[in-house]
């Protein structure tokens, strides 16, 4: 392995792309302390904040995604895409990477496309069970494609697929507290069952509205709730929870390991990152897929687990009527909880970050 390898990691937009990217970077550093890593993300997106917090440098490019809901908002997209390629050319030329890793999100496309044109080795990590269009296109010239689901040969060249699972945050794997400590962390009652609701890094309108509408059902059924709302719903949740001792709510939970450790039942979106974490913590979960995710991949992710008897699912459109009642029912069904926990735990992969890092370094070193 030559001295001071340089690697660019490109992508972001949501925690489901950013946190696995940081996990891969950390694993690369653990293996090779001299490695130089540069992130590339979209200006104005959460990677521009989260990546520096994790101790890595990041360059931002001017790029946005295709807006499916309003075609007129896409007028400037070709110009931004062209501009981003010029920005990427400067970044790649200045940094001189030995490899480029794409973790998903629209900012990864111009970076990997330019690297492939320069014959720089490129690696893709596809976290979902339904591959995104840009990854399918980029995979044709990718050196290796890391996947988290079976059957990805329908999207990618089979000879270049490596099954690794999804990298998760280190704290989820190594620093989970005991349940009692976690429940006390939220100021809740050790004798009550706890539901943990998380909508991911950006929150979840369908989940939050359903919970707010039926908030009294938790007290009525002797349940308590850890409710991570995301910023858009935070104030409404705070007002709804005021005076209720069985509810803890905040817009974001940095120490996710406490939420999982306190939970008897989890309500969650079905992004790839959330699923990877839930498989490792082995908690019974009710998934509410985000219906507007690209290619509806969250529904595909959730159905994959439901079909294996590893989770329950409520469609976002039915959440107002069914989510809380489904959750309450699950909280009372000890046998179903045990079954779901056992089946989802079988799907957990704890060392995906290490496997990916080793494969990259073996290939370019």
Buried (B, 14 or more C-beta within 10 A) or exposed (E): EEEEBBBBBBBBBBBBBBBBBBBBBBBBBEBBEEBBBBBBBBBEBBBBEBBEEBEBEBBBBBBBBEEEEEEEEBEEBEEBBEBBBEBBBEBBEEBEBBBBBBBBBBBBBBBBBBBBEEEBBBBBBBBBBBBBEBBBBBBEBBBBBBBBBEEBEEBBEEEBBEEBBBBBBBBBBEEBBEBEEBBBBBEBBEEBBBBBBBBBBBBBBBBBBBBBBBBEBBBEBEBBBBBBBBEBBBEBBBEBBEEBEBBBBBBBBEEBBBBBBBBBBBBBBBBBBBBBBBBBBBBBBBBBBBEEBBEEBBBBBBBBBBEEEBBBBBBBEEBBEBBBBBBBBBBEBEEBBEBBBEBBBEBBBBBBBBBBBBBBBEEBE
